[in-house]
Structure formats: C-alpha cells, structure tokens
Amino acid sequence: MHELFIVMADPNFDAWERLALWSVLGIAVVGLFYAAYLAAEMLRHDTGTPEMRRISDAIRIGANAYLNRQFRALALLILVLSGVLYFTAGEQNIAIGRACAFLMGSIFSAAVGFIGMNMAVQGNVRVAAAARTSFAKSLQIAYRTGTITGMLTDGLGLLGGTLIFMVYGEKAYEVLLGFGFGGTLLALFMRVGGGIYTKAADVGADLVGKLEHSIPEDDPRNAATIADNVGDNVGDCAGMAADIFESYEVTIVSAMILGWASFGHKGVIFPLLVRAVGVISSIIGTYLVRTSEEARAAMKAIHHGFFVSAIVSVLGFCIIGFFYLRFPVGSTALPYWLSLGIPGLDMRPVWTTMVGILLAIAINYLTDYFTAPEKKPVQFVARATQTGHATTIINGLAVGYESSVWSILVIAAAIAASVFIYQGTNPTYVAYGVAMCGIGMLTLTGNNISMDVFGPVADNANGIGEMAKLDKKARQILADLDACGNTTKAITKGIAIGSAVIAAVSLFNAYITDIARLTGTTYEAIVPQLSISEPMVFIGLLIGGSIPLLFSSLTLRAVGRAAFLIVHEVRQQFKDPEIWKGTKTPDYARVVAICTTEAQRELIGPGLLAVLTPLIIGLMLGEAALGGFLAGIILVGQLLAVFMSNAGGAWDNAKKYIEDGHYGGKGSEAHKASITGDTVGDPLKDTSGPALNPLIKVMNLVAILILPIIVKEHTNPWLPWTATAVGLAVLAWVIARSKQESPGELLAQSDINRAEEVGAAKA
C-alpha cells in the first residue's frame, strides 16, 4: 500500500496529514453514497398514470439513445488522445499516469452526465405525479433529483484529485493535467452536442407550435415536444453537469500546481480539505431545501439551503486553516489581520477562499437580478413586447450587454482582493491566491448543480403534466416550479461562466510557471515577456479574442441548420388532419432522430477548433504569443458568454411573465413578440454561451500540455511548420463545412421548392 501511495510513505508528511488525506478520500465516498441514497429515495415515489409513464419513457429512451450514440462516437477519440498524452510527458511513470488520468477524467465526466441525466428523466414523472397532491413534495423531489448529480460531481471530482496526489506526491501536477483535460474535453463535446440538440428541438417546437399555430408549448399534437423534453436532459442535465464537473477538476488542478510551487505540500492539502468541507456542507444544505404547502416559496427554500451550505463551508475551512496553516515562527512576517496576531499562522489561503465564496454569492445575485421575472431588467424586456418583435430583441440585447459589464467587474474585484491579500509577495503566491478563490467559488458545487438540474426536471415535469392533461391545480404547481427552475438554471450558468474565468486565470498562471520551469528561469523573469507592449503577445491577444466569436458562429450555425429541419418536419406532420384533431399520435421518433443525427454531425468542428488553434499559435508565433492568445480568449469569452446567457434568460422569462397574464397574456401580439425573443435567445443561453466555458479551459489546458513541444529546440525545423500547415488546413475545412447545408436541409428545401411549384401551377 505504501509503495502505491507515495505520499503515505513520504517523511515530509506527518501522521495528521496522512489521516487528513484518508479522511478527504472517505468524504468523497460519503458524497457518492449520499447520491445513491437520494436516488433510491427518489425511485420509491409514485410514477403517476400510465399516460404519464408513457411520455416519460419516450423522453428517457430518446435521451439514452442520444448519449449512447455520442459516447460511441467519442470513444475512439478518447483512446487516441490517451495515446497522444502518453508522449507529452518525458518520464515513463508520469506518461502512463497522465494517459490513465485522462481516461479517468473522461470517464468520470461521462458518468456524471449520463447517470445524472438518467436520474433526471426518472425524477420528472415523479415530480409531475406528486404535483397532483403537494407543492412541497414536488419541490423536494425535483431538487433532490438534481442533488444526485451535484453529489456525483463533488464525490468523483474530489476522489480523482485526491487519489492522484496520494499516488504521485510532488509530481502529481503533471498527472493532474491529464485528469483535468479529460473532463474538460468531454464536457466541451457534451455541451456542444447537447446544446445543439436541445435548441434545435426547442426552436422548432416554438416557431411552428406556439408562433404559427398558437398552441401550448407541450401540446401533444406538436411532433417536436418529446425531442424538446429530451433536449432539456441532454443539454441542461448531462451537458451542464459535465461542464461544472470539469470546472471542479480544473480548479483543483491549478490550485494543486500553484500550491506546491508556493506553500509546498500544505498548499496542496489545504484545497483538498476545503473541497471536503464543501461536500459535507452541500449534504447539509441540500437536505434542508423544503417548503410548506402554505408558503410555496420554492426560490426562498433553495436560497436558504445555499446560504446554510455557505455558512458551514466558511466555518469549516476557517477552523481547518487556523489549526493547519502553521509555519515555523519567523517564517512569515504578516500584518495582524492576515495572521490573527499569531506568529507563524498564515490565514491568507483562508481569506482568498472566502473571497471565492463571496464571488459565488455576488454572481448568484447578479444573475438573478438580470433574469428573474419579478426584477426590473426582465420587465423592461417584457414591456418592449407591446411595440413589436424588433424592440423586444433590442431591449434583450441591452440587458445582456449590461449584465456582462457588472459580471466582469465583480470577477475583477474578486481577483483584485485575492491579489491584495498577497501583496508584496512572490507572484507565485499571488497566483495561488487566485486559484484558492476558484476553489472557494466551487466549494458549493453540490448546491449549484442541484439548482441547475432542478430546472430541466421541473420543465420536463411541466411538459408531462400538460401532455397528460393533469388537473388545473397540478398544472399551476408545475408551472410555478418551472418558472423557478428557469431562474435557477440562469444562476448556475452565471456561476459556471465565472468559475471558468477564475479557473482559466489560474491555469494561465500555471502556464507561466511551466514556461519558467522548462526554460530554467523564474516566474518573475517570464512575466515581462508577456507584456502586451510586445508585438507578438499583442498579435496573440487579438487572435485569441476572435476565437470565441468564431466558435459561437459555428455553434449558432449548427443550431440554425438543425432547427430548419425540425421546423420543416413539424409543419409537414401538422398537414395531417388527424394529428391536428388529436386523434392520431405524431411521429415523435422521427424528430428525435433528426435532432440526434444533426447534433452528432456538428460535434467535430468546434472540438477541432478548441484543440488545434493553441497548437497552431504556439508553433507559429511562440510561447509568448500563445500567452497573449490565452488572455484574449479569457476576456472575450467571458464577456460573450455572460451576454448570451443573460440576454437569453431575460427573453425567456419575459415570455413567461407575459404568459402569467401581463400585457395581454397568451395569444396576444405581445406574447408573439416574446416568443420571437425567446427563440432568438434559446441558442444563445443554452448552446453557444455555456459552451464557451469548456472552450476557455480546453484551450488553456492544451497550451500547458503542448508547452514542452513549443519551448523545445527542434532538430528538424520543418516539423513545427508541417504541423502548423496541417492544422490550418483542418481549420479551413471546419469553417467551410460550417457554411454548407446538411443533406437533410437540402432535401427539405427541395420539398419546399416542389410544394411552391405545385401551388403556383394550381394558381
């Protein structure tokens, strides 16, 4: 055992630290057992009527079919990249570990998405069934269904990072890069594929059903309704779970890399202990989410659980820091407020972790303000619907742009606070402070993902209730939960985007540390070389800033192509008079098949863009330009992601605000304008915006992984130029392919043209 777990035999670690690491491992397992307990509890609840079960089964089968096909498509790529990663590390032991860690990160990310999605599709019908008798029970089932995914993320993320550290000790950071890259790359594919699927179905269902035929969102006559509900699960459940899981991994990776470089083993163990406290606090906080039949305060109950978890976390890591972060007397000369006046005590990692908690709360508040129906920004958008579709779009854009400014100011303030706490010290310590801010921000990952998955579970339950024609009381309960879920989804998107920026900044510092290590210089010597006054750095900054725009163009085009096919298919099926009368069931499976095929078709381009562009910039322009490239991606990616997420959320909730009876309610001209806004916002908030999170982190991790190749003096000068030429050719193919119409789209267009010709001939 000691031969396997290097840390356990290392004399630099005392008995307390060894016990602490085993305890962290045990707490990770406890988190997984809690997820299993919640799953068993959820599965015991009533599944409702046969019709409700039939609808739920159709959603489950479609979601599983999509993910199974996606995982089969990605399996070969994952195996190939595992082999490639083997050659990115010099020492054989590290090379094997990095490749295995990449596989483990990929498998863990896939497991979080797949299991979490399956629990969501099992939970939605039970939420709908409970709504027939109880608001409180429906809320509890929906939230705890989301908590299953949250605890899987907490447990598996902590388990992987701790195991790798215990096995590899001071060399763990080299292996952890593989672990983080595995989770990040898979999250990118799941985010992109799931986002394309869900928004193609949603846009198609809304445009034909709600806008053209003025029927409810989940009317069973609409052939896209099942695909729409499937999309909620593969996009919001599986995609978001994998997204936050990789943020959880990446922040651990960066904190452990920088922690070892600054504080030694204490700098590595402390973030693991903070995360362990986060698992315990999430268990306590999520279990306390409940409301009464009289109050029916869903959002208040969820916020209560979040703040309880935050308080438990803060108390926990403050106590651990007070007793653990002790150094020899005289080793640090800190102001009173940083050391509590105790010689040898260094509370700076504690205070920067607390900054991360405050950042999460601030982003929580900001996102809620810009996307909640009862707040001024959403009502500003809703008022604009009275004057038409164009003003609805204009006001939504204004809200999205403004929200980006406030979000980046809050993130900048958090980074500034972390820097201030470490002022006057080595830059590596400052970088570690920023990394600990990220650790603090995602300490409440269990709560965050519970809130996120709660959204699609409530949405699906509402759809099942409408399609199964439940009574008015149950439908109102489900509608209220669905509205609450829209806000919680928007909040967690804000958290995910903010965490992506903090994680990317931490990885950027790790990138600088690696350049110093590979070139035999110091961190301080490398930093001036990355000044934007250097022409190559500035060129890299400009190119990096353009990549999020190109990536968004690729994903939006993909949604547009797939939605074209869905609109055409739904229109064709509505021509059947029996379907319109409700006496014949639409061909739901055909729409599901179209969404699945198109989503899989569109996965390759964005993935290649994410992996190849850092390699091309690094080989062509060098490591300094690649540093500027990463800075450009972080800045523009964050601004664009927040804009798209919050503009889409504002349009969505403006529509729901009108559907609640304002400005004419359902069927009014204002309602039609709000549907247009919601349809435009859908791919922004659920495809392109969220997919920028893993894009930012994938590119940072790729840059760190390929750094040895870039810095190394090549005996064959043609090798980097050949690789660059091949990469540019592949990217040219990706961009050209994104502008082509799919075979199905061409076929649908030919059908439309023939119909127009027949109509003209008859006239």
Helices and strands as residue ranges (DSSP letters): H 6-9, H 15-43, H 50-86, H 92-130, H 135-168, G 169-171, H 172-205, I 206-212, H 225-231, I 232-239, H 240-262, H 265-287, H 298-324, H 336-339, H 348-371, H 376-384, G 385-387, H 389-421, H 427-441, H 445-467, H 472-519, H 523-526, G 527-530, H 535-574, H 577-581, H 588-601, H 604-621, H 623-659, G 662-664, H 669-683, I 684-688, H 689-711, H 718-738, H 743-762
